[in-house]
Amino acid sequence: IKFHALIVLEVDKMSLTRRETYVVIMEHIESASFREVLLTL
């Protein structure tokens, strides 16, 4: 979860939309189970 927060902070600096933020997160996370966790946030 800490890893997720760090990515969100970095993406936020780029001023992306929420949808774009999740796309970037998905592209940087290999674990399918972790993807499922992120989708519930």
MONOR-V579540 format. One record per backbone hydrogen bond with DSSP energy under -0.5 kcal/mol. NH is the residue of the N-H (numbers start at 1). CO is the residue of the C=O. If there is no record, write none. Layout:
{{NH,CO} {NH,CO}}
//
This chain:
{{5,1} {6,2} {7,3} {8,4} {9,5} {10,6} {11,7} {12,8} {13,9} {14,10} {14,11} {15,12} {16,11} {21,17} {22,18} {23,19} {24,20} {25,21} {26,22} {27,23} {28,24} {28,25} {29,25} {29,26} {30,28} {35,31} {36,32} {37,33} {38,34} {39,35} {40,36} {40,37} {41,38}}
//
